[in-house]
Amino acid sequence: MNNSSYIRSAKAQAVLELSPPLLRDTLIADKAFRQEYGFTAEANLSFGESGISFPRSELFGAIRKILSDDTELTVKDNEYREWVLRVDSKSDDLPRLIISFEKQRLLLPDFSSLSPDASIRLRSFEQAALDVNLPDQARDHWDSILTGRPLDDEEVAECHGDIHDSPTQVMKKIACEIREGKSSLSTLVPSSSRYYERLVGAYDESASIGEYAESGAKVFISKLLEWDQYKGLLFGLSLSSHSALTSAILTQDIEAEVLIRVFDFLEKQGDRLSQLGAIEIGIQIFPNKPELEPYIVSLVKQIRDDDVENVLQGIKLFSALFILVDGELSRLRLMADAPPFYRRLASLSQAALIQRELVTSGVNEEFYQWAMNNRGEQFYWQSNADMRLEPRWNPDLASALQMKADFFGRIMNVASNCSENIKDSELHKLILGDGSDSLQSLSQFPMPYFPGPLEGGIDNPNPLPAEFLDAIEEQLNADVITPDNFIALVNCSMLYRVQSNQVELAEKALETGNYRLEMVENKPQLLAILYGLAKVAASCRSNVLSDKLRILVRRYRHDPQYRLSIEEVLGICIVASASYEDLDKWRDFLGEWVCELAFGDFVGNEAETLYSHLHCLLHSVPELWVSCAKADAALKAYIDR
């Protein structure tokens, strides 16, 4: 190092010592930064839970030597104990490295990438890349390096990390932790964006799930099946969170034997989402694959008989896992630049794979509550904030009961569209029959027809029927304004395309009633209408209705009989804010309302509640700091008084 480089390095070191720990750690972890200023990184390698660790440079140096001349070497661990390192086998196999101390003996991971022999390096890497279905770009990158030379110390960690950021490896780790009776959130929900691209495909700027299914997802699923039809189909079915994605699987040429193996696996130990996808595919190919009927019948019955109220397995567990994963992805902000449907696609797929590993192990109430509560708050407010971009889906639709209804709706839809395929089979009676145990009979209208979690940004395709239009107009033109006047509008807005003139009638009705509702029976009735009107304002993008709703909510915030809590008001506020799609206008409207709440009166721990929820929103959408900083400061001052 020349004098100039030394001075640059010394200055950089001085700056690092004065920097906050988070910034310092980030810079030190940056390889380009270290190379720029002449820093070298020393790391320790630990093996499992043995507590044994070695300085990386010393262990890798010894491995390079032993792979060069096949001799025994000693290497010291961090406790200064001397371990014997040797090659256990070679010949045509890849070298197996054993390290031992007294009676302890450890088999080291594959470090063939340090070998001087290019053929060994490449053979080891190609085997690992094939096992995990490493993408072509990553494969080509490492292949080009390994062809020319062994990896350096940092490259070994980077290469291993690249391989471990794959669904096959993550699922192995999850399964291992479950067997050991533990589950860490960092394992269940990896913090690598690269991992999720390998789980559901890279986001390709698609505006909707339909577009993504036709472009990126179709290519991604095709590559999964090229890799391994059986494993690829099982991974592909974890993307069954929308019928457009199962249609992308349907276009692939899959061997009959593979289909039977996959359906058999899903019948015995499948997750609910993959089972749903298998049902949709199975019904569509039923005329050509009648041998799948017993499997499809069994899968439909499993979903039909799923007791979401009392049983921790099945859809109830899947719903909890979705909330856990999506809340954690929100906290990590891995997909903050992608639309909500893409993050939810990744969350649902990861939840499906976690559930697949949990099927055989059983789940107790403690795990369920942990999954529900660990990231429930972040999930809820992130999902509400997402309504600015995708206003037709809200977090209440993530409940197990609604998910089961959604599954029913999708199964009935594919069965109806393919009724000729199943008209003489048991499936027709089971799904569309008149019997009391058919899905059609058990469905609770209108729940199976609500939008799914990936459909919040899709315009409602269903025109409003004339009879419902008449009911809306009759109710909203009444002289006395009660909660019942808004029922038809609120209910229809979830199922049909409501026009602006119907929304204008609701705005006029609020004015007519002087922003007060007569004959309110109870608070749940009031809340249902207030939330319902907020959803109408959001889905119809009615800024006027959201403004008038704010006046109505303000009145009931201080009502002596039906006083609204701070949590209830904020919930209505964030939903109504979605009437503004433009980020700046949404931010200003929401910020004004939140500031009004922050400078108002509190009962009990309402200030702490608002502060906690506000910080979830600020984390989800940092742009909110512009309009909510005063509210944050006021709440903190009130809490710390």
N, C-alpha and C positions, 0 to 999 in steps of 0.2 A: 504494500500500500504506500503510494507516494505521499508527500507532505500535504498536498491539496486534498487528497481523498481522506487522509487522517483527520484534517480539520473539519471537513464536511461531516464525517462520521461522528466526531466529538460534538459538534453542534446539534446534530440530530439526536444524539443520546441525551444531551442536556434538555432539549425540548421534550423528549419522551418522559424524562423524570419529573417535569413540571406539568405534564398533561393529566387530565382526569383518567382514572383507571380504565373506563370503557373505551375512550379514544385511544389510549396507549395500547391496550390489548388488540384493538382492531388493526392498528398500524403494524404492530409486531407480527400479527398473523398474515399480513399481506406480503407475499413473496416478492413482488415487484419492488415494494418499499425497502425490504431488506437488501435486495440486490443493489438498489440505487445508492444506498448509504453504507454498504459494506458490512452489514450485520449477518451473522450466522445464527441459525436456530438450533438449539439443543433440546431434544425431547426425550422423554422416558417411555419405554414400552412396557405395559403390564399385560399379564396373561390370565384372563378369566378372573375369578375371585380368589386366586391363590395368594394375592398380596405380593407376589414376586415381580419386580420390575428391574429393567436394565437401561442404562444410557443407550439411546438409539444408535449413536455413532459408533460406540464400541461393539455392540452386538452385530450391527450390519457389517462393520469392518471385519469381524471374525468370520461371519458367514461368507463374505466375499473370498476370504483366504481359503476357507475349507472347501468351497465349491471349486476353487482353482486347483488345489493339489490333493484333496481328499485326505487330509491329515486330521488328527484330533487336536483341538485347541481348548484353552481355558479362557473364560471371560468372567469378569466380576459383575455382580449385580449391585444395586444401590446400597446394599448392606455390606458390601465388600467381601461377599462370599464368592469363592471361585467355583464356577460351574464348568463341567466338561461338555464341549460341543462336538458332535460327530455326525457323520452321514450314516443313517440307518440302512438305506438301500439305494442302489443306483441302477446299473445295467440299463434296460430299456425303459424302466419306470423313471418318473421324476424323482429327484433326490428328496428323501424324507429326513428332516433335521431333528435330532434328539438332543436335548440339553439336560444334564443330570447333576445332582448334588447329593452326595450320600445316598439315601434311599429314595429321594425325590427324582422323578423322571417326567419330563414334559415333551410332548410332541409339538414342535413349532408349526405355525402356519406355513403355507407355501411361499417361500421367498426365492423361487427360481428366477425371478426378474433380476436378481443380483448375480446370476451365473455369468461367467465369461463366455459360455457356449450359447450362441444365438439360437440354435435349434431347440435347446432346452427352454430358453426364455420364451420363444414363440409358441412352443407346444403347450407350456403351462398356461400362457395367457389365452390362447385360442380355446382351450378346454374350459377355462373359467368364463370366458366371454360367451361361449355357447350355453353353458349351464344357466346363465342369468339373462340371456337374450339381450346382450349389450348392444345398444344402437350402433349403426354403421359408422357414424361420425366419431364416436368415442373409440370404437374398435380400430378404425383407421389411424387415429391419433396415436394410440399406444403401440400399435403394430409398427408404425414408422419409427418410433423411438427404439423399441426392443429389437428391431432388425439391425440397427446400427451399433447399439451399446447397451450395457446394463443400466438400470435406473439409478439415479442418485437417491440419497436418503429421503428427501422430501417427495420425490416422484413416487417412491414406493407407497407412501401414505396416500398420495393423490390417486394412484392407480387402484389401491385397495378400496378407497372411498368411492371411486367411480363404480366399481363392481358391487359394492355393498348398497349403493343407491338404486336398488332394483327391487321390484315386488317380491321376487322369489326369495331374496336374502332377508328382506324385512319380515316376510311371513315366517321364515324359519326362526328369526329372533323372537318374534311375538309368541310363536308356539313354544319355544324353549322357556321363555319367562312364565308362560301359563303353567307349564309342567312343574316349574319350580315354585309355583304358588305366589307369583308376584307379577305386577304389570306396571311399567313406568310409562308416563304420558309421552316422554320423548321417544320411546320405542313404538308405541301405538300410533303416534302421529309424528312422523319424521319431519325435521325442519329443513329439508332440502327441496327446493323447487324442481331440481333435476329428477328427484324421485317421482313426483306427481306427473311430470311429463312422460315418464315411463309407465305410469299407472293408467293414465287416460288419454295420452297423446298430448303433444304440445299445442298450446292455444295458437290459432292461425288467423286471428282478427275476425272470425265469424261473428255475425251480429246476433245470432240465435242458435239454439240447440239444433234446430232443423238444418241450418246451414253447416254447422260443425259436423253433424252426422253424415252429411253428403260429401264433406271434404276431408278434414283431418282425421275424423274418427274412422271413416271407411278405410283409409290408407293404413292407419294404426292397427286396426283389427286384422287387416289382410296380412300385415307383417307378423302379428302374433301367431296366426295360423300357419304361416310359412315356417316359423321357428319350430313349433311343435303343436300339432293339431289338438291333442288332448289338453295339455297344459295351457296352450294359447286360448282354447275355447273357454276353459274355466276362468281364466283371467278376463277374457273378453266379456263374459256374462256378468262380471261385476260392474260393467258399464250399462246395465239394464235399467237405469233410472229414467229412461224415456223410450217410448216405442220406436222412435226414429233410430235409436241406437241399436235396438234388437233387429230392426230391418237391415241395418248395415251388416250385422252378423249373418242374416239370412241370405244375403247375396253371395256369400262365400261357399265354395265347394268343400263340404265336410264329409268324410267317410262315414258310412252307416255304423260301422263298429265303434268309431270314436263317439258318435252321438249317443249310442247305448251306454257306453262307459261313463260319459259325462252325466246323462240323466240318472243313471244308477247311483252315482256318487252324490248328486244333488238331492235325490230322494232320501238318502240315508243320513247325510251330514252336510247338506247345503245351507247356505245363508238364504234369507227370504228374498233378497233382491235378485240373486241369480236364479232362484226357483221361478220367480215371476217371468224373467226373461226366457227361461227354458219353456215355460207354458206358452208364451206368445209365439216363439219359434215353432214349437211342436205342433200347435194347432194349424199353423200356416203350411207346414210340410206334411200334415197328417195323411193325405191321400197316398203319398209316395213312401211314407214310413209308418204304416199302421202298427208296427211292432212297438212303437213308442207309447201307445195308448195307455197301458197300465201305469207307466211312469207319470204321464201327464195327469191322469186321474188322481193318482196319489198326491202329486204336488198341489193340485187344485184343492183337494180335501184338506191338506195341511194348512193352506192359507185360509180356507173357509172356517176351519175349526180352531184357528188361533185365538186363544182367549187373551186379548190385549189388556183386559182389566186386571187379571190376576196372575198370569203366567209370565215369568221373567224372561223366558226364551222367546224366540220368534220375533214378531214385529215390534213388540214392546222393547226388547233389547236393541233391535236395529234402530229404532227411533232414538233411544238414549245414546247409542254410539254415534249416530249422525250429528246430534247436538254437540257431543263431546268433540268430535273431529272438526266440525265446521267452526265451533267456537275457538278451538286452538289454532286453526288456520287463520282465523281473523286476528287472533293475538299475534301470531307470527308475521302477518301481513305478507305472506309469500305470493299471493295472487292479487294484490291490491290494484294492479293495473289491468286486470282482466275483468270481464263482466261477471256479475254474481252467479249466473248459471254455470260458468266454468268452475268456479270454486266449489259450488254445491255438487257438481258432477264428481269432482275429486273427493269431496267429503263423503258422498254416498258410496262411492266405490271402495274407499278405504274402510268405511264402516262395514261394508259387506264382507271384505276379506278378514277383518277382525272377528266378526261374528262367525265366519266359517271356522276359524281356529277355536272359538269358544264353544261350538256346538257340542262337542264330545266331552268337554271338561265340566260343564254345568256352571251356572252363575248364581251367586247368592244375593240377597237383598243389599248387602253392604257394597258389593261391586256396582250394582245397578244405581244406587244412590250416588256413589262416587262419580260414575259416568254422567249422570244427570246434572249433578250440582257443580262439577269441577269447572265447566266452561259455559254453564247455562246462561248466566247473565251476559257474557260477551256475545254468545250466539244470538240472544234475543235482540239486543240493541244493534248489532251488526245487520241482522236480517231486516230490522225496521229501517235502518239507514239505506239498505239495498233497494228499498221500494222507490227511491228516487229514479232508479234506472229500470227496475222491474216491479211495477206497482201492483200486479195482480196476485202476487204471492206474499204471504205474511207469516211470521214465525209460529202463530197458533196452528197453522196447517201442518206443522211437524209432529203433532201429537200421534201417538200410536193408533188411536181410534180413526183419525183422518187418513193415516197411511194405509190402514187396512181397507178403508173405503176406496182409496185411490187404486189399490191393487185390484179390488173387485171391479172397479170401473174399467181398468185396462183389460182385464180378462174378459169381461162381458163385451167390450168393444171389439176385440180381435175375434171372439166367437161369433158375434153378430156379422162382422165383415166376411167371415169365412164359414158361414152357416152351412153352406153346401158341403164343405169338407167334413163336417161332424154330424150331419143331420140324422144319421142312423146309428150313432154311437152313444155310449154312456156319457160322453162329454157333453153332448147337447142337453141331456136331462140335468146333468150336474150344474151346468152354467146357466142355460137359458130356459130350463123347464119350468113347469107350473107347480112342481112339488114344493113343499114348505122348506126343504133343505137345499134348494138351488140357490146359487149366488143372486140370481135375479130377484127371488122372493125375499132373501135376507138383506138385500141392499136397502139402505135408509136414504131415500131421496132428500136433498140433492147432493149429498156428500160425495158420491162416486164421480161427480161431474165437475167438481172444483178443480182449478188449475193445479198442476203438480209443481214440485220445487224448481224445475227447470223451465217452467212456462210463464214465469212472472212478467217477462218482457214481451210476450206474444200477444198481439191484439186479439180480443175475443172474436172468434169467427161466427158466433151464433147471433142472428138478428133477434130482436125482441118480439115475441109473438103478440098479435093484436090484443088478445084477451088480457095479457099482463100489462100492456100499454094502457088499456082502459082502466085497469085497477089502479095503476100508479097515478094517473091523472085524477081519478075520482077521489082517491085518498088525499092527495096533496092540494086539491081545490076546496077542501072542507073549511068551514068557518072556524071551528074549534080545532086547534093544533095539539094533538096528543102523540105519544110515541107510536101508536098504531098507524098514524098517517104515513109513516116512513117505511113500514115493514115491506111493502111490495117493492119499493125502490131498492132498499138495502139487499133484499134477497135476490132480486133479479140481477143486480150489478155483478154478482159472483158468477152468474151463469150465462148472461146475455150481454150484448153490446147496447149499453144505455146511451141514448143520444143527449146532446146538450140541452135540448128544450125540456127534457124530463128533469135534468139537474137544475135548470133555472126555476122549475116549479118548486123544488125543495128549498132553494134559496129564498124564493118569495114566501113560502110557508113559514120559514124561520122569522122573517120580518113581520108577517101577519100575526104570529104568536108573540111578538115583542121579545123574542129570544128566550122564551120560556115554554115548557111543555105542560099542558094540562093533564090531569088524571093519570099521573105517574103512579103505577101500582107498587113498585119496589125499586131498589137501587140496581139489581141485576138487569131489569128491563131498561132502565135509563142508560146504563153502560152499554148494553147491546146496541141501542140506537145511536149513541154517540160514537162508538167505535165503527158502527156500520156506516154512518155518514162520513166519517174520516176516510174509510175505504172507498166510498163512492167518489169523494173529492180526489183521492189519489188515482184511482183507475180511470176516471174521466178527465183528469188533469184540470179540475175546476178550481182556480185560485180564488174565485169569488166565494164558493161554498166553504173553502177552508177558512177564509177570513170571517165569514159569518158564524162558522162553527166555533171559532176561537172566542167570539163574544158569548155564545151559548155556554161553552165550557167554563168561561170565567165566572159566569153567574152561578153555575152549580159547584164551582170550587168553594164558594162561600155560602152555599145553601144550608140552612140550619137542619133540614131533614135529610137531604141526600148529598151531603158534602163529599166532594171528590178528593181522594188522597193525591198526594204529589205524584205517586207512581202512576195512578190512573190518568192524571192530566198529561203527564209526559208521554205516556203511551199513545193517547189520542193525538197529541201534538206532533209526534214524529211521523205518525201515519198520515195525518192531514198535510204535513209538509211535503209529502211526495206528490202533491198537486203541482209542484214546481219541478220540472225536469232539469232546468238550467242550474248548475252547481252554485253559482253566486246567489241567485234568487232563493234557492232552497236554503242555503247557508244563512242568508239574512232573515228569512221568515222564521226559521227554526231558532236562530240566535235571539231574535227579539222576544219570542215566546219563552224561551228558557231563562232569559234575563228577567223577564217579568216574574217568573216563578222564584228565581233566586233571591230577588229583592222583596218577596212577599212574606207572609207569616207562615210559620211552621208549627206543626203539632208533633210531639214526641220526637222520633228520630228521622223526621222527614228530610231534614237538611242533609244528613249523612246518606240517606237513600238517594236523593237527587244528585249529590256529589259523586257517588259511586257510579250511577247510571250515566251521568254526564261524561265521566272519564272513559267509560266504555265507548261512548259515541265519539269522543275526541280521538281515541285510539283508532277507531274504525275509519274516521274521516278527519284527518288532521287539519284540513281546511276550515273546520268549524272553530278552530282557535280564534280566527279573525273576529267572529261574531259572539263567541261564548267566553272569551277571556275574562270579561267583567263578571260574568256569572260565576266562573270558577273562583275568582278572587273573593267575591262576596261570600260564597259558600264556605271557603276555607277560613275566612275571618270569623264567620258565625260559629263554625264548629270549634275553632281554636280559642274562642273568647273566654 
